[in-house]
Amino acid sequence: MDKYLHGLLENAIALLAGLTPAALGAAVSLSYEKGLSWRERFTQLAVGTVVSYFAGGFVSAVWPWGTINPFVLQAITFTTGMIAFKATPKFIASCSDALAALPANAVDRVLSWLPRRKDDA
């Protein structure tokens, strides 16, 4: 049982250490926001943390110069955490607009492939 508790504690500390730069970046950005409710603050903190955590994983996976320096990776996740919560609502809104326009764009494209009648031209 001690092995399981020790492993659980070790993994929890590793998770917190990995999320700390991302959460700090989001928290620093939140300090500049005025007039937010606690719910909005928590949501933006969570969004900034999650997005920057996965962005850090993506950067470390595609880093072209071998293994990335942990300090550089933490700087990237910190900066992404500062930016992510501001950019995410706009990104979601633009994706929503694109998905809403998708059926009309598909119909227009299909209609453009059909031959036109002579009296329409």
C-alpha positions in Angstrom: 0.0 0.0 0.0 2.9 2.4 0.7 4.2 1.9 -2.9 0.8 3.0 -4.3 0.5 6.0 -2.0 4.1 7.0 -2.8 3.5 6.6 -6.6 0.3 8.6 -6.3 2.0 11.4 -4.4 4.9 11.4 -6.9 2.5 11.6 -9.9 0.5 14.4 -8.2 3.7 16.5 -7.6 4.8 15.9 -11.2 1.3 17.0 -12.5 1.5 20.2 -10.4 5.0 20.9 -11.4 4.0 20.6 -15.1 0.9 22.8 -14.7 2.5 25.5 -12.6 4.1 27.7 -15.4 0.9 27.5 -17.4 -1.3 28.4 -14.4 1.1 31.3 -13.4 0.9 32.7 -16.9 -2.9 32.6 -16.8 -3.0 34.1 -13.3 -0.7 37.0 -14.3 -3.0 37.8 -17.2 -6.0 37.6 -14.9 -4.5 40.3 -12.6 -5.0 42.8 -15.4 -8.6 41.9 -16.1 -11.2 44.1 -14.3 -14.9 43.4 -13.6 -14.8 39.7 -13.8 -16.9 37.4 -11.6 -15.2 34.6 -9.7 -16.8 32.1 -12.1 -15.4 33.9 -15.1 -12.0 34.2 -13.5 -11.8 30.5 -12.7 -13.0 29.6 -16.2 -10.4 31.8 -17.8 -7.7 30.4 -15.5 -8.7 26.9 -16.4 -8.8 27.6 -20.1 -5.4 29.3 -20.0 -3.8 26.5 -18.0 -5.2 23.7 -20.2 -4.5 25.3 -23.5 -0.9 26.3 -22.6 -0.2 22.8 -21.0 -1.2 21.1 -24.3 0.6 23.8 -26.4 3.8 23.1 -24.3 3.4 19.4 -25.1 2.9 20.2 -28.8 6.0 22.4 -28.9 8.1 19.8 -27.2 6.9 17.2 -29.6 7.7 19.2 -32.7 10.9 21.0 -31.5 13.3 20.6 -34.4 16.6 21.0 -32.5 16.6 17.8 -30.4 15.4 18.0 -26.8 14.0 21.3 -25.7 15.5 23.0 -22.7 13.0 22.8 -19.8 13.4 26.5 -19.0 12.5 27.4 -22.6 9.5 25.0 -22.4 8.3 26.6 -19.2 8.7 30.1 -20.7 6.6 29.0 -23.7 3.8 27.5 -21.5 3.9 30.7 -19.3 3.5 32.9 -22.3 0.8 30.8 -23.8 -1.0 30.8 -20.5 -1.0 34.6 -20.6 -2.4 34.7 -24.1 -4.7 31.6 -24.2 -7.6 32.8 -22.1 -7.9 36.0 -24.2 -7.6 34.2 -27.6 -9.8 31.2 -26.8 -13.2 33.0 -26.7 -12.5 34.6 -30.1 -11.3 31.3 -31.5 -14.5 29.5 -30.3 -16.6 32.3 -31.8 -14.9 32.1 -35.2 -15.1 28.3 -35.2 -18.8 28.6 -34.4 -19.3 31.1 -37.3 -17.5 28.9 -39.7 -19.5 25.8 -38.7 -22.8 27.8 -39.0 -21.8 28.9 -42.6 -20.7 25.4 -43.6 -24.1 24.1 -44.9 -24.7 27.2 -47.0 -21.1 27.0 -48.4 -21.6 23.3 -49.2 -24.8 24.0 -51.1 -23.3 26.9 -53.0 -20.4 24.7 -54.0 -22.6 21.8 -55.1 -24.8 24.2 -57.1 -21.8 25.7 -58.8 -21.0 22.2 -60.2 -24.4 21.8 -61.8 -24.9 22.9 -65.4 -26.8 26.2 -65.8 -29.8 26.6 -68.0 -29.4 28.8 -71.0 -31.9 31.4 -69.9 -30.0 31.9 -66.5 -26.8 32.9 -68.1 
